[in-house]
Amino acid sequence: MNVDKHDLAQEFPELRETMTELKTTSTHFVKLFDEYQEVTHEIYRIEQQDINVSDEVFETLKLKRV
C-alpha cells in the first residue's frame, strides 16, 4: 500500500525555516508539533501495517491531526 506520511516539512516546504525557528523559541509550538507528529505516525503505522481499527477510531485520529 502506498501511504503518504504527511510530514509538516513536506506539506509546507516554504515554512520549513519558520518551523525550525519556532521549535527553538516556542514551547507551545513544540508541543503542538510533537502531538501532530505522534498522531501522523500512528495513522501511518495503521495504514502501512493494515491494522484493523474501526472507522470511528481512524477518523478521530485524522481529525486530531487536522
All heavy atoms as TSV, in Angstrom:
chain	resi	resn	atom	element	x	y	z
A	1	MET	N	N	0.844	-1.174	0.000
A	1	MET	CA	C	0.000	0.000	0.000
A	1	MET	C	C	0.896	1.247	0.000
A	1	MET	O	O	1.802	1.366	0.800
A	1	MET	CB	C	-0.884	-0.023	1.254
A	1	MET	CG	C	-1.723	1.230	1.417
A	1	MET	SD	S	-2.661	1.322	2.960
A	1	MET	CE	C	-3.905	0.098	2.671
A	2	ASN	N	N	0.612	2.158	-0.887
A	2	ASN	CA	C	1.359	3.411	-0.959
A	2	ASN	C	C	0.700	4.437	-0.051
A	2	ASN	O	O	-0.431	4.849	-0.292
A	2	ASN	CB	C	1.406	3.907	-2.403
A	2	ASN	CG	C	2.319	5.083	-2.568
A	2	ASN	OD1	O	3.119	5.375	-1.691
A	2	ASN	ND2	N	2.203	5.755	-3.684
A	3	VAL	N	N	1.403	4.833	1.008
A	3	VAL	CA	C	0.830	5.712	2.017
A	3	VAL	C	C	1.711	6.939	2.179
A	3	VAL	O	O	2.930	6.833	2.271
A	3	VAL	CB	C	0.715	4.969	3.377
A	3	VAL	CG1	C	0.116	5.861	4.428
A	3	VAL	CG2	C	-0.093	3.696	3.223
A	4	ASP	N	N	1.082	8.113	2.223
A	4	ASP	CA	C	1.810	9.356	2.466
A	4	ASP	C	C	1.971	9.576	3.956
A	4	ASP	O	O	1.067	9.281	4.734
A	4	ASP	CB	C	1.071	10.555	1.863
A	4	ASP	CG	C	1.033	10.518	0.353
A	4	ASP	OD1	O	1.965	9.943	-0.241
A	4	ASP	OD2	O	0.074	11.057	-0.230
A	5	LYS	N	N	3.115	10.142	4.342
A	5	LYS	CA	C	3.384	10.369	5.762
A	5	LYS	C	C	2.823	11.688	6.291
A	5	LYS	O	O	2.617	11.832	7.471
A	5	LYS	CB	C	4.886	10.330	6.034
A	5	LYS	CG	C	5.386	8.952	6.322
A	5	LYS	CD	C	6.735	9.014	6.957
A	5	LYS	CE	C	7.131	7.651	7.451
A	5	LYS	NZ	N	8.352	7.676	8.174
A	6	HIS	N	N	2.611	12.660	5.458
A	6	HIS	CA	C	2.097	13.969	5.866
A	6	HIS	C	C	3.011	14.670	6.870
A	6	HIS	O	O	2.566	15.283	7.826
A	6	HIS	CB	C	0.674	13.856	6.436
A	6	HIS	CG	C	-0.326	13.432	5.418
A	6	HIS	ND1	N	-0.853	14.302	4.500
A	6	HIS	CD2	C	-0.880	12.229	5.147
A	6	HIS	CE1	C	-1.696	13.656	3.720
A	6	HIS	NE2	N	-1.723	12.389	4.087
A	7	ASP	N	N	4.293	14.573	6.625
A	7	ASP	CA	C	5.271	15.290	7.427
A	7	ASP	C	C	5.089	16.785	7.190
A	7	ASP	O	O	4.919	17.223	6.058
A	7	ASP	CB	C	6.671	14.829	7.014
A	7	ASP	CG	C	7.744	15.523	7.794
A	7	ASP	OD1	O	7.952	15.173	8.960
A	7	ASP	OD2	O	8.369	16.436	7.218
A	8	LEU	N	N	5.107	17.578	8.245
A	8	LEU	CA	C	4.864	19.019	8.105
A	8	LEU	C	C	5.866	19.698	7.182
A	8	LEU	O	O	5.502	20.583	6.403
A	8	LEU	CB	C	4.874	19.698	9.473
A	8	LEU	CG	C	3.618	19.531	10.315
A	8	LEU	CD1	C	3.809	20.157	11.686
A	8	LEU	CD2	C	2.408	20.117	9.631
A	9	ALA	N	N	7.103	19.299	7.245
A	9	ALA	CA	C	8.123	19.908	6.394
A	9	ALA	C	C	7.861	19.589	4.921
A	9	ALA	O	O	8.150	20.417	4.048
A	9	ALA	CB	C	9.512	19.443	6.804
A	10	GLN	N	N	7.309	18.429	4.637
A	10	GLN	CA	C	6.967	18.078	3.265
A	10	GLN	C	C	5.681	18.762	2.822
A	10	GLN	O	O	5.543	19.149	1.673
A	10	GLN	CB	C	6.810	16.567	3.111
A	10	GLN	CG	C	8.111	15.817	3.207
A	10	GLN	CD	C	7.898	14.318	3.166
A	10	GLN	OE1	O	6.882	13.812	3.612
A	10	GLN	NE2	N	8.877	13.606	2.631
A	11	GLU	N	N	4.746	18.890	3.735
A	11	GLU	CA	C	3.471	19.521	3.411
A	11	GLU	C	C	3.633	21.029	3.174
A	11	GLU	O	O	2.932	21.610	2.359
A	11	GLU	CB	C	2.455	19.291	4.545
A	11	GLU	CG	C	2.049	17.853	4.739
A	11	GLU	CD	C	1.172	17.324	3.613
A	11	GLU	OE1	O	0.317	18.063	3.092
A	11	GLU	OE2	O	1.362	16.150	3.246
A	12	PHE	N	N	4.543	21.635	3.930
A	12	PHE	CA	C	4.747	23.082	3.851
A	12	PHE	C	C	6.230	23.415	3.727
A	12	PHE	O	O	6.825	24.005	4.631
A	12	PHE	CB	C	4.174	23.767	5.103
A	12	PHE	CG	C	2.721	23.479	5.340
A	12	PHE	CD1	C	2.328	22.545	6.290
A	12	PHE	CD2	C	1.744	24.123	4.607
A	12	PHE	CE1	C	0.987	22.266	6.507
A	12	PHE	CE2	C	0.396	23.849	4.812
A	12	PHE	CZ	C	0.021	22.920	5.764
A	13	PRO	N	N	6.843	23.067	2.613
A	13	PRO	CA	C	8.287	23.310	2.473
A	13	PRO	C	C	8.657	24.794	2.575
A	13	PRO	O	O	9.746	25.129	3.039
A	13	PRO	CB	C	8.618	22.739	1.095
A	13	PRO	CG	C	7.328	22.635	0.383
A	13	PRO	CD	C	6.264	22.482	1.421
A	14	GLU	N	N	7.744	25.658	2.196
A	14	GLU	CA	C	8.019	27.094	2.270
A	14	GLU	C	C	8.083	27.604	3.716
A	14	GLU	O	O	8.576	28.699	3.971
A	14	GLU	CB	C	6.966	27.889	1.471
A	14	GLU	CG	C	5.588	27.916	2.091
A	14	GLU	CD	C	4.714	26.678	1.852
A	14	GLU	OE1	O	5.199	25.672	1.294
A	14	GLU	OE2	O	3.540	26.726	2.226
A	15	LEU	N	N	7.601	26.803	4.648
A	15	LEU	CA	C	7.602	27.205	6.058
A	15	LEU	C	C	8.642	26.454	6.889
A	15	LEU	O	O	8.670	26.577	8.109
A	15	LEU	CB	C	6.209	26.983	6.669
A	15	LEU	CG	C	5.079	27.805	6.056
A	15	LEU	CD1	C	3.751	27.397	6.650
A	15	LEU	CD2	C	5.329	29.286	6.239
A	16	ARG	N	N	9.485	25.706	6.234
A	16	ARG	CA	C	10.486	24.893	6.941
A	16	ARG	C	C	11.356	25.744	7.869
A	16	ARG	O	O	11.596	25.389	9.018
A	16	ARG	CB	C	11.344	24.157	5.926
A	16	ARG	CG	C	12.232	23.109	6.545
A	16	ARG	CD	C	12.893	22.299	5.497
A	16	ARG	NE	N	11.837	21.531	4.840
A	16	ARG	CZ	C	12.040	20.605	3.929
A	16	ARG	NH1	N	13.252	20.330	3.547
A	16	ARG	NH2	N	11.050	19.953	3.388
A	17	GLU	N	N	11.833	26.858	7.367
A	17	GLU	CA	C	12.688	27.738	8.172
A	17	GLU	C	C	11.922	28.301	9.376
A	17	GLU	O	O	12.450	28.350	10.489
A	17	GLU	CB	C	13.195	28.879	7.288
A	17	GLU	CG	C	14.465	29.525	7.785
A	17	GLU	CD	C	14.997	30.506	6.745
A	17	GLU	OE1	O	15.387	30.059	5.657
A	17	GLU	OE2	O	14.993	31.702	7.072
A	18	THR	N	N	10.690	28.690	9.153
A	18	THR	CA	C	9.857	29.214	10.242
A	18	THR	C	C	9.616	28.144	11.298
A	18	THR	O	O	9.680	28.425	12.501
A	18	THR	CB	C	8.514	29.727	9.688
A	18	THR	OG1	O	8.763	30.736	8.710
A	18	THR	CG2	C	7.642	30.295	10.791
A	19	MET	N	N	9.348	26.923	10.862
A	19	MET	CA	C	9.131	25.828	11.817
A	19	MET	C	C	10.381	25.582	12.652
A	19	MET	O	O	10.284	25.379	13.869
A	19	MET	CB	C	8.726	24.551	11.083
A	19	MET	CG	C	7.302	24.556	10.606
A	19	MET	SD	S	6.803	22.979	9.927
A	19	MET	CE	C	7.111	23.274	8.190
A	20	THR	N	N	11.533	25.614	12.014
A	20	THR	CA	C	12.789	25.419	12.737
A	20	THR	C	C	12.973	26.502	13.789
A	20	THR	O	O	13.342	26.211	14.934
A	20	THR	CB	C	13.981	25.425	11.757
A	20	THR	OG1	O	13.786	24.362	10.821
A	20	THR	CG2	C	15.291	25.235	12.485
A	21	GLU	N	N	12.682	27.729	13.428
A	21	GLU	CA	C	12.804	28.835	14.384
A	21	GLU	C	C	11.814	28.674	15.534
A	21	GLU	O	O	12.167	28.860	16.700
A	21	GLU	CB	C	12.574	30.168	13.675
A	21	GLU	CG	C	12.734	31.358	14.602
A	21	GLU	CD	C	12.495	32.687	13.886
A	21	GLU	OE1	O	12.726	32.764	12.670
A	21	GLU	OE2	O	12.075	33.621	14.566
A	22	LEU	N	N	10.575	28.334	15.206
A	22	LEU	CA	C	9.562	28.176	16.249
A	22	LEU	C	C	9.902	27.039	17.210
A	22	LEU	O	O	9.594	27.111	18.399
A	22	LEU	CB	C	8.184	27.948	15.630
A	22	LEU	CG	C	7.516	29.176	15.050
A	22	LEU	CD1	C	6.296	28.779	14.229
A	22	LEU	CD2	C	7.131	30.164	16.139
A	23	LYS	N	N	10.526	26.000	16.701
A	23	LYS	CA	C	10.917	24.887	17.573
A	23	LYS	C	C	11.923	25.328	18.633
A	23	LYS	O	O	12.003	24.725	19.708
A	23	LYS	CB	C	11.519	23.745	16.757
A	23	LYS	CG	C	10.501	22.943	15.995
A	23	LYS	CD	C	11.233	21.811	15.295
A	23	LYS	CE	C	10.453	21.229	14.173
A	23	LYS	NZ	N	11.213	20.194	13.467
A	24	THR	N	N	12.678	26.365	18.350
A	24	THR	CA	C	13.677	26.830	19.316
A	24	THR	C	C	13.178	27.985	20.172
A	24	THR	O	O	13.814	28.321	21.163
A	24	THR	CB	C	14.968	27.272	18.601
A	24	THR	OG1	O	14.671	28.358	17.731
A	24	THR	CG2	C	15.589	26.122	17.835
A	25	THR	N	N	12.034	28.569	19.807
A	25	THR	CA	C	11.579	29.751	20.533
A	25	THR	C	C	10.208	29.609	21.186
A	25	THR	O	O	9.834	30.436	22.014
A	25	THR	CB	C	11.531	30.987	19.607
A	25	THR	OG1	O	10.612	30.742	18.537
A	25	THR	CG2	C	12.909	31.311	19.071
A	26	SER	N	N	9.452	28.575	20.826
A	26	SER	CA	C	8.086	28.462	21.336
A	26	SER	C	C	7.810	27.062	21.868
A	26	SER	O	O	7.685	26.105	21.092
A	26	SER	CB	C	7.084	28.802	20.222
A	26	SER	OG	O	5.765	28.525	20.636
A	27	THR	N	N	7.672	26.953	23.162
A	27	THR	CA	C	7.352	25.651	23.754
A	27	THR	C	C	5.956	25.193	23.336
A	27	THR	O	O	5.714	23.997	23.187
A	27	THR	CB	C	7.447	25.686	25.290
A	27	THR	OG1	O	6.599	26.712	25.781
A	27	THR	CG2	C	8.875	25.914	25.737
A	28	HIS	N	N	5.059	26.140	23.139
A	28	HIS	CA	C	3.709	25.797	22.695
A	28	HIS	C	C	3.755	25.168	21.298
A	28	HIS	O	O	3.100	24.143	21.043
A	28	HIS	CB	C	2.805	27.035	22.696
A	28	HIS	CG	C	1.396	26.748	22.278
A	28	HIS	ND1	N	0.543	25.982	23.034
A	28	HIS	CD2	C	0.702	27.116	21.179
A	28	HIS	CE1	C	-0.624	25.884	22.416
A	28	HIS	NE2	N	-0.542	26.567	21.280
A	29	PHE	N	N	4.532	25.754	20.395
A	29	PHE	CA	C	4.678	25.187	19.051
A	29	PHE	C	C	5.292	23.792	19.124
A	29	PHE	O	O	4.835	22.886	18.425
A	29	PHE	CB	C	5.520	26.097	18.147
A	29	PHE	CG	C	5.696	25.536	16.773
A	29	PHE	CD1	C	4.703	25.683	15.822
A	29	PHE	CD2	C	6.841	24.835	16.435
A	29	PHE	CE1	C	4.844	25.149	14.549
A	29	PHE	CE2	C	6.998	24.300	15.163
A	29	PHE	CZ	C	6.003	24.457	14.218
A	30	VAL	N	N	6.298	23.629	19.936
A	30	VAL	CA	C	6.948	22.322	20.078
A	30	VAL	C	C	5.938	21.274	20.532
A	30	VAL	O	O	5.890	20.166	19.995
A	30	VAL	CB	C	8.150	22.388	21.046
A	30	VAL	CG1	C	8.673	21.003	21.382
A	30	VAL	CG2	C	9.238	23.252	20.471
A	31	LYS	N	N	5.105	21.641	21.491
A	31	LYS	CA	C	4.088	20.711	21.992
A	31	LYS	C	C	3.119	20.329	20.876
A	31	LYS	O	O	2.834	19.140	20.667
A	31	LYS	CB	C	3.315	21.349	23.148
A	31	LYS	CG	C	2.234	20.481	23.727
A	31	LYS	CD	C	1.506	21.193	24.864
A	31	LYS	CE	C	0.439	20.313	25.434
A	31	LYS	NZ	N	-0.906	20.732	25.102
A	32	LEU	N	N	2.615	21.309	20.133
A	32	LEU	CA	C	1.682	21.038	19.039
A	32	LEU	C	C	2.355	20.238	17.921
A	32	LEU	O	O	1.765	19.312	17.368
A	32	LEU	CB	C	1.123	22.350	18.480
A	32	LEU	CG	C	0.237	23.156	19.416
A	32	LEU	CD1	C	-0.144	24.476	18.758
A	32	LEU	CD2	C	-1.006	22.373	19.808
A	33	PHE	N	N	3.574	20.596	17.607
A	33	PHE	CA	C	4.339	19.902	16.568
A	33	PHE	C	C	4.528	18.435	16.944
A	33	PHE	O	O	4.301	17.541	16.127
A	33	PHE	CB	C	5.690	20.592	16.374
A	33	PHE	CG	C	6.520	20.006	15.275
A	33	PHE	CD1	C	6.382	20.451	13.972
A	33	PHE	CD2	C	7.455	19.014	15.542
A	33	PHE	CE1	C	7.152	19.903	12.950
A	33	PHE	CE2	C	8.220	18.471	14.531
A	33	PHE	CZ	C	8.066	18.908	13.225
A	34	ASP	N	N	4.922	18.186	18.186
A	34	ASP	CA	C	5.137	16.812	18.651
A	34	ASP	C	C	3.838	16.003	18.636
A	34	ASP	O	O	3.831	14.833	18.249
A	34	ASP	CB	C	5.753	16.799	20.049
A	34	ASP	CG	C	7.196	17.249	20.059
A	34	ASP	OD1	O	7.822	17.333	18.976
A	34	ASP	OD2	O	7.709	17.544	21.153
A	35	GLU	N	N	2.739	16.620	19.055
A	35	GLU	CA	C	1.450	15.941	19.028
A	35	GLU	C	C	1.062	15.587	17.595
A	35	GLU	O	O	0.583	14.480	17.327
A	35	GLU	CB	C	0.363	16.807	19.660
A	35	GLU	CG	C	0.461	16.911	21.163
A	35	GLU	CD	C	-0.559	17.872	21.756
A	35	GLU	OE1	O	-1.440	18.369	21.022
A	35	GLU	OE2	O	-0.474	18.132	22.969
A	36	TYR	N	N	1.270	16.519	16.694
A	36	TYR	CA	C	0.970	16.265	15.282
A	36	TYR	C	C	1.802	15.090	14.768
A	36	TYR	O	O	1.281	14.192	14.106
A	36	TYR	CB	C	1.256	17.517	14.441
A	36	TYR	CG	C	1.056	17.292	12.965
A	36	TYR	CD1	C	-0.182	17.491	12.384
A	36	TYR	CD2	C	2.107	16.861	12.150
A	36	TYR	CE1	C	-0.388	17.273	11.036
A	36	TYR	CE2	C	1.921	16.634	10.808
A	36	TYR	CZ	C	0.676	16.840	10.244
A	36	TYR	OH	O	0.494	16.611	8.914
A	37	GLN	N	N	3.083	15.103	15.088
A	37	GLN	CA	C	3.978	14.039	14.623
A	37	GLN	C	C	3.544	12.678	15.172
A	37	GLN	O	O	3.583	11.677	14.461
A	37	GLN	CB	C	5.423	14.332	15.021
A	37	GLN	CG	C	6.025	15.538	14.319
A	37	GLN	CD	C	6.157	15.355	12.829
A	37	GLN	OE1	O	5.257	15.736	12.083
A	37	GLN	NE2	N	7.252	14.809	12.398
A	38	GLU	N	N	3.148	12.629	16.435
A	38	GLU	CA	C	2.718	11.370	17.050
A	38	GLU	C	C	1.463	10.824	16.373
A	38	GLU	O	O	1.383	9.630	16.064
A	38	GLU	CB	C	2.461	11.565	18.541
A	38	GLU	CG	C	3.707	11.727	19.362
A	38	GLU	CD	C	3.406	12.044	20.817
A	38	GLU	OE1	O	2.286	11.763	21.280
A	38	GLU	OE2	O	4.306	12.579	21.482
A	39	VAL	N	N	0.487	11.697	16.148
A	39	VAL	CA	C	-0.754	11.263	15.511
A	39	VAL	C	C	-0.483	10.827	14.074
A	39	VAL	O	O	-0.984	9.797	13.617
A	39	VAL	CB	C	-1.826	12.378	15.564
A	39	VAL	CG1	C	-3.033	12.012	14.719
A	39	VAL	CG2	C	-2.249	12.653	16.992
A	40	THR	N	N	0.322	11.587	13.371
A	40	THR	CA	C	0.666	11.248	11.992
A	40	THR	C	C	1.377	9.899	11.935
A	40	THR	O	O	1.080	9.069	11.067
A	40	THR	CB	C	1.541	12.350	11.369
A	40	THR	OG1	O	0.767	13.546	11.326
A	40	THR	CG2	C	2.002	11.990	9.974
A	41	HIS	N	N	2.278	9.671	12.857
A	41	HIS	CA	C	2.994	8.390	12.904
A	41	HIS	C	C	2.012	7.240	13.163
A	41	HIS	O	O	2.116	6.176	12.536
A	41	HIS	CB	C	4.078	8.416	13.979
A	41	HIS	CG	C	4.792	7.124	14.133
A	41	HIS	ND1	N	5.681	6.648	13.190
A	41	HIS	CD2	C	4.724	6.181	15.093
A	41	HIS	CE1	C	6.123	5.465	13.587
A	41	HIS	NE2	N	5.563	5.161	14.742
A	42	GLU	N	N	1.069	7.437	14.056
A	42	GLU	CA	C	0.096	6.392	14.374
A	42	GLU	C	C	-0.791	6.089	13.159
A	42	GLU	O	O	-1.049	4.935	12.843
A	42	GLU	CB	C	-0.766	6.801	15.571
A	42	GLU	CG	C	-1.769	5.768	15.992
A	42	GLU	CD	C	-1.164	4.459	16.497
A	42	GLU	OE1	O	0.043	4.405	16.775
A	42	GLU	OE2	O	-1.913	3.476	16.601
A	43	ILE	N	N	-1.244	7.123	12.466
A	43	ILE	CA	C	-2.057	6.934	11.265
A	43	ILE	C	C	-1.247	6.182	10.210
A	43	ILE	O	O	-1.741	5.234	9.592
A	43	ILE	CB	C	-2.557	8.286	10.718
A	43	ILE	CG1	C	-3.580	8.889	11.683
A	43	ILE	CG2	C	-3.153	8.115	9.318
A	43	ILE	CD1	C	-3.952	10.330	11.367
A	44	TYR	N	N	-0.023	6.594	10.013
A	44	TYR	CA	C	0.857	5.947	9.033
A	44	TYR	C	C	1.066	4.473	9.387
A	44	TYR	O	O	1.002	3.603	8.525
A	44	TYR	CB	C	2.196	6.681	8.979
A	44	TYR	CG	C	3.167	6.105	7.988
A	44	TYR	CD1	C	3.029	6.355	6.627
A	44	TYR	CD2	C	4.234	5.323	8.403
A	44	TYR	CE1	C	3.915	5.829	5.707
A	44	TYR	CE2	C	5.122	4.792	7.495
A	44	TYR	CZ	C	4.963	5.048	6.141
A	44	TYR	OH	O	5.840	4.518	5.232
A	45	ARG	N	N	1.302	4.203	10.663
A	45	ARG	CA	C	1.511	2.818	11.110
A	45	ARG	C	C	0.268	1.968	10.833
A	45	ARG	O	O	0.373	0.846	10.323
A	45	ARG	CB	C	1.841	2.801	12.604
A	45	ARG	CG	C	2.246	1.445	13.149
A	45	ARG	CD	C	2.557	1.520	14.639
A	45	ARG	NE	N	1.355	1.726	15.429
A	45	ARG	CZ	C	0.500	0.750	15.777
A	45	ARG	NH1	N	0.716	-0.485	15.389
A	45	ARG	NH2	N	-0.558	1.020	16.512
A	46	ILE	N	N	-0.901	2.500	11.140
A	46	ILE	CA	C	-2.157	1.778	10.911
A	46	ILE	C	C	-2.332	1.484	9.424
A	46	ILE	O	O	-2.682	0.365	9.037
A	46	ILE	CB	C	-3.359	2.580	11.452
A	46	ILE	CG1	C	-3.333	2.585	12.986
A	46	ILE	CG2	C	-4.672	2.007	10.940
A	46	ILE	CD1	C	-4.304	3.570	13.620
A	47	GLU	N	N	-2.071	2.489	8.591
A	47	GLU	CA	C	-2.235	2.308	7.147
A	47	GLU	C	C	-1.176	1.357	6.581
A	47	GLU	O	O	-1.495	0.488	5.772
A	47	GLU	CB	C	-2.151	3.647	6.428
A	47	GLU	CG	C	-3.333	4.545	6.703
A	47	GLU	CD	C	-3.205	5.915	6.068
A	47	GLU	OE1	O	-2.066	6.426	5.933
A	47	GLU	OE2	O	-4.243	6.481	5.703
A	48	GLN	N	N	0.048	1.541	6.987
A	48	GLN	CA	C	1.164	0.751	6.447
A	48	GLN	C	C	1.062	-0.726	6.823
A	48	GLN	O	O	1.319	-1.592	6.009
A	48	GLN	CB	C	2.493	1.338	6.942
A	48	GLN	CG	C	3.694	0.860	6.222
A	48	GLN	CD	C	3.759	1.338	4.771
A	48	GLN	OE1	O	3.001	2.167	4.320
A	48	GLN	NE2	N	4.679	0.782	4.030
A	49	GLN	N	N	0.684	-0.984	8.056
A	49	GLN	CA	C	0.614	-2.367	8.533
A	49	GLN	C	C	-0.780	-2.964	8.360
A	49	GLN	O	O	-1.035	-4.078	8.783
A	49	GLN	CB	C	1.045	-2.437	9.999
A	49	GLN	CG	C	2.490	-2.040	10.207
A	49	GLN	CD	C	2.886	-2.019	11.673
A	49	GLN	OE1	O	2.133	-2.437	12.549
A	49	GLN	NE2	N	4.073	-1.518	11.940
A	50	ASP	N	N	-1.675	-2.182	7.759
A	50	ASP	CA	C	-3.045	-2.617	7.517
A	50	ASP	C	C	-3.692	-3.149	8.806
A	50	ASP	O	O	-4.287	-4.223	8.839
A	50	ASP	CB	C	-3.082	-3.672	6.413
A	50	ASP	CG	C	-4.454	-3.764	5.776
A	50	ASP	OD1	O	-5.216	-2.773	5.855
A	50	ASP	OD2	O	-4.776	-4.823	5.208
A	51	ILE	N	N	-3.540	-2.362	9.865
A	51	ILE	CA	C	-4.092	-2.721	11.171
A	51	ILE	C	C	-5.597	-2.473	11.161
A	51	ILE	O	O	-6.063	-1.437	10.686
A	51	ILE	CB	C	-3.415	-1.913	12.290
A	51	ILE	CG1	C	-1.930	-2.287	12.356
A	51	ILE	CG2	C	-4.094	-2.146	13.630
A	51	ILE	CD1	C	-1.111	-1.426	13.282
A	52	ASN	N	N	-6.331	-3.413	11.677
A	52	ASN	CA	C	-7.775	-3.323	11.680
A	52	ASN	C	C	-8.246	-2.454	12.859
A	52	ASN	O	O	-8.154	-2.868	14.015
A	52	ASN	CB	C	-8.383	-4.726	11.782
A	52	ASN	CG	C	-9.861	-4.726	11.531
A	52	ASN	OD1	O	-10.421	-3.763	11.004
A	52	ASN	ND2	N	-10.503	-5.820	11.900
A	53	VAL	N	N	-8.710	-1.251	12.549
A	53	VAL	CA	C	-9.309	-0.370	13.554
A	53	VAL	C	C	-10.649	0.094	13.005
A	53	VAL	O	O	-10.870	0.108	11.800
A	53	VAL	CB	C	-8.423	0.861	13.885
A	53	VAL	CG1	C	-7.118	0.458	14.509
A	53	VAL	CG2	C	-8.195	1.713	12.671
A	54	SER	N	N	-11.516	0.498	13.899
A	54	SER	CA	C	-12.830	0.950	13.456
A	54	SER	C	C	-12.699	2.261	12.677
A	54	SER	O	O	-11.744	3.024	12.855
A	54	SER	CB	C	-13.762	1.149	14.653
A	54	SER	OG	O	-13.369	2.277	15.398
A	55	ASP	N	N	-13.653	2.507	11.819
A	55	ASP	CA	C	-13.670	3.762	11.062
A	55	ASP	C	C	-13.714	4.952	12.009
A	55	ASP	O	O	-13.086	5.978	11.752
A	55	ASP	CB	C	-14.869	3.810	10.127
A	55	ASP	CG	C	-14.737	2.866	8.950
A	55	ASP	OD1	O	-13.610	2.416	8.667
A	55	ASP	OD2	O	-15.773	2.580	8.316
A	56	GLU	N	N	-14.441	4.795	13.096
A	56	GLU	CA	C	-14.570	5.881	14.068
A	56	GLU	C	C	-13.212	6.238	14.683
A	56	GLU	O	O	-12.855	7.415	14.788
A	56	GLU	CB	C	-15.557	5.486	15.171
A	56	GLU	CG	C	-15.788	6.581	16.180
A	56	GLU	CD	C	-16.780	6.178	17.254
A	56	GLU	OE1	O	-17.522	5.195	17.079
A	56	GLU	OE2	O	-16.796	6.862	18.290
A	57	VAL	N	N	-12.454	5.243	15.063
A	57	VAL	CA	C	-11.129	5.467	15.640
A	57	VAL	C	C	-10.214	6.129	14.613
A	57	VAL	O	O	-9.518	7.098	14.914
A	57	VAL	CB	C	-10.509	4.141	16.145
A	57	VAL	CG1	C	-9.038	4.304	16.480
A	57	VAL	CG2	C	-11.282	3.623	17.341
A	58	PHE	N	N	-10.241	5.612	13.405
A	58	PHE	CA	C	-9.376	6.138	12.359
A	58	PHE	C	C	-9.747	7.587	12.014
A	58	PHE	O	O	-8.882	8.450	11.888
A	58	PHE	CB	C	-9.452	5.235	11.127
A	58	PHE	CG	C	-8.350	5.468	10.155
A	58	PHE	CD1	C	-7.032	5.227	10.504
A	58	PHE	CD2	C	-8.616	5.935	8.886
A	58	PHE	CE1	C	-6.004	5.446	9.612
A	58	PHE	CE2	C	-7.600	6.152	7.984
A	58	PHE	CZ	C	-6.291	5.910	8.339
A	59	GLU	N	N	-11.029	7.856	11.888
A	59	GLU	CA	C	-11.476	9.219	11.583
A	59	GLU	C	C	-11.148	10.177	12.731
A	59	GLU	O	O	-10.795	11.335	12.493
A	59	GLU	CB	C	-12.971	9.250	11.274
A	59	GLU	CG	C	-13.327	8.616	9.952
A	59	GLU	CD	C	-12.614	9.246	8.767
A	59	GLU	OE1	O	-12.572	10.489	8.674
A	59	GLU	OE2	O	-12.090	8.490	7.933
A	60	THR	N	N	-11.244	9.716	13.949
A	60	THR	CA	C	-10.891	10.544	15.107
A	60	THR	C	C	-9.421	10.927	15.061
A	60	THR	O	O	-9.059	12.083	15.308
A	60	THR	CB	C	-11.223	9.809	16.420
A	60	THR	OG1	O	-12.629	9.538	16.456
A	60	THR	CG2	C	-10.824	10.631	17.634
A	61	LEU	N	N	-8.566	9.977	14.727
A	61	LEU	CA	C	-7.138	10.270	14.598
A	61	LEU	C	C	-6.885	11.288	13.484
A	61	LEU	O	O	-6.120	12.230	13.650
A	61	LEU	CB	C	-6.346	8.995	14.312
A	61	LEU	CG	C	-6.095	8.071	15.481
A	61	LEU	CD1	C	-5.527	6.733	14.983
A	61	LEU	CD2	C	-5.174	8.713	16.479
A	62	LYS	N	N	-7.538	11.103	12.355
A	62	LYS	CA	C	-7.344	12.025	11.239
A	62	LYS	C	C	-7.850	13.427	11.586
A	62	LYS	O	O	-7.218	14.415	11.229
A	62	LYS	CB	C	-8.032	11.480	9.990
A	62	LYS	CG	C	-7.261	10.283	9.418
A	62	LYS	CD	C	-7.975	9.491	8.371
A	62	LYS	CE	C	-8.425	10.222	7.171
A	62	LYS	NZ	N	-9.015	9.335	6.139
A	63	LEU	N	N	-8.951	13.507	12.300
A	63	LEU	CA	C	-9.464	14.815	12.728
A	63	LEU	C	C	-8.525	15.472	13.738
A	63	LEU	O	O	-8.323	16.699	13.711
A	63	LEU	CB	C	-10.868	14.689	13.321
A	63	LEU	CG	C	-11.976	14.478	12.312
A	63	LEU	CD1	C	-13.295	14.161	13.041
A	63	LEU	CD2	C	-12.149	15.674	11.408
A	64	LYS	N	N	-7.951	14.675	14.600
A	64	LYS	CA	C	-6.983	15.212	15.573
A	64	LYS	C	C	-5.762	15.779	14.856
A	64	LYS	O	O	-5.223	16.806	15.250
A	64	LYS	CB	C	-6.580	14.122	16.561
A	64	LYS	CG	C	-5.708	14.623	17.682
A	64	LYS	CD	C	-5.446	13.528	18.690
A	64	LYS	CE	C	-4.602	14.082	19.824
A	64	LYS	NZ	N	-4.300	13.055	20.818
A	65	ARG	N	N	-5.352	15.113	13.796
A	65	ARG	CA	C	-4.208	15.591	13.027
A	65	ARG	C	C	-4.508	16.943	12.388
A	65	ARG	O	O	-3.636	17.799	12.312
A	65	ARG	CB	C	-3.839	14.572	11.951
A	65	ARG	CG	C	-2.674	15.043	11.097
A	65	ARG	CD	C	-2.158	13.995	10.174
A	65	ARG	NE	N	-3.156	13.574	9.213
A	65	ARG	CZ	C	-3.005	12.549	8.394
A	65	ARG	NH1	N	-1.881	11.855	8.407
A	65	ARG	NH2	N	-3.937	12.222	7.556
A	66	VAL	N	N	-5.731	17.140	11.952
A	66	VAL	CA	C	-6.121	18.413	11.329
A	66	VAL	C	C	-6.044	19.490	12.381
A	66	VAL	O	O	-5.586	20.566	12.207
A	66	VAL	CB	C	-7.526	18.346	10.720
A	66	VAL	CG1	C	-7.997	19.705	10.278
A	66	VAL	CG2	C	-7.567	17.384	9.568
